[in-house]
Amino acid sequence: MKIENLIKNENSKKLSTVLAQKVKKGFVIEEVNNKLPFVVLSKKPAKVNHRLNFWMSCATFGLWSIPWMYQCLETKKEKKL
């Protein structure tokens, strides 16, 4: 019995430290299950500064358009853990 409680306490401490790190990085807690160490996290997509990217593209004769498109595609996705 005591060993099970120690394991549960250690797992809950690990979970809380990992959650604190993820929340600092911008994730939001959506769902928590206290019976199992289970949490659903999500992160809203960032905004792309299109005006800056356009001028960077003009300055590099269009070479910057490739990373700009990649950045646009990556920021559209909502990340869930």
C-alpha positions as CSV (number, residue, x, y, z in Angstrom):
1,M,0.0,0.0,0.0
2,K,2.7,2.4,1.0
3,I,4.7,1.7,-2.2
4,E,1.7,2.4,-4.4
5,N,1.1,5.7,-2.7
6,L,4.8,6.7,-3.2
7,I,4.6,5.8,-6.8
8,K,1.4,7.8,-7.3
9,N,3.0,10.8,-5.5
10,E,6.1,10.6,-7.7
11,N,4.0,10.3,-10.9
12,S,1.8,13.3,-9.8
13,K,4.9,15.4,-9.1
14,K,6.4,14.5,-12.5
15,L,3.1,15.3,-14.2
16,S,2.8,18.7,-12.5
17,T,6.4,19.7,-13.4
18,V,5.8,18.7,-17.1
19,L,2.5,20.6,-17.1
20,A,4.2,23.7,-15.6
21,Q,6.8,23.6,-18.4
22,K,4.2,23.2,-21.1
23,V,2.0,26.0,-19.8
24,K,5.1,28.3,-19.7
25,K,5.6,27.5,-23.4
26,G,2.1,28.7,-24.2
27,F,0.0,25.5,-24.1
28,V,-3.5,25.6,-22.5
29,I,-5.0,22.8,-20.5
30,E,-8.2,21.5,-22.0
31,E,-9.0,18.4,-20.1
32,V,-7.6,16.7,-16.9
33,N,-8.3,13.2,-15.7
34,N,-7.3,12.7,-12.0
35,K,-7.8,9.0,-11.9
36,L,-5.1,8.4,-14.6
37,P,-2.2,10.8,-15.2
38,F,-3.9,12.1,-18.4
39,V,-4.1,15.7,-19.7
40,V,-5.1,17.2,-23.0
41,L,-3.1,20.4,-24.0
42,S,-3.5,22.6,-27.0
43,K,-1.7,25.6,-28.4
44,K,-3.2,28.3,-30.5
45,P,-1.5,29.0,-33.8
46,A,0.8,32.1,-34.0
47,K,0.2,35.0,-36.4
48,V,2.4,35.6,-39.3
49,N,3.6,39.1,-40.1
50,H,2.8,39.1,-43.8
51,R,4.0,42.7,-44.4
52,L,7.5,42.0,-43.0
53,N,7.7,38.7,-45.0
54,F,6.6,40.5,-48.2
55,W,9.4,43.1,-47.8
56,M,11.9,40.3,-47.0
57,S,10.8,38.5,-50.2
58,C,11.3,41.7,-52.2
59,A,14.8,42.3,-50.7
60,T,15.9,38.7,-51.5
61,F,14.4,38.7,-55.0
62,G,11.8,36.1,-54.0
63,L,14.0,33.6,-52.2
64,W,12.4,34.4,-48.9
65,S,9.0,33.3,-50.3
66,I,9.8,29.7,-49.6
67,P,10.3,30.0,-45.9
68,W,7.4,32.4,-45.8
69,M,5.0,29.8,-47.3
70,Y,6.4,27.1,-44.9
71,Q,5.8,29.5,-42.0
72,C,2.2,30.1,-43.1
73,L,1.5,26.4,-43.4
74,E,3.0,25.6,-40.0
75,T,1.1,28.3,-38.1
76,K,-2.3,27.3,-39.5
77,K,-2.1,24.1,-37.5
78,E,-3.4,24.0,-34.0
79,K,-1.1,21.8,-31.9
80,K,-2.6,19.3,-29.4
81,L,-0.8,17.0,-27.0
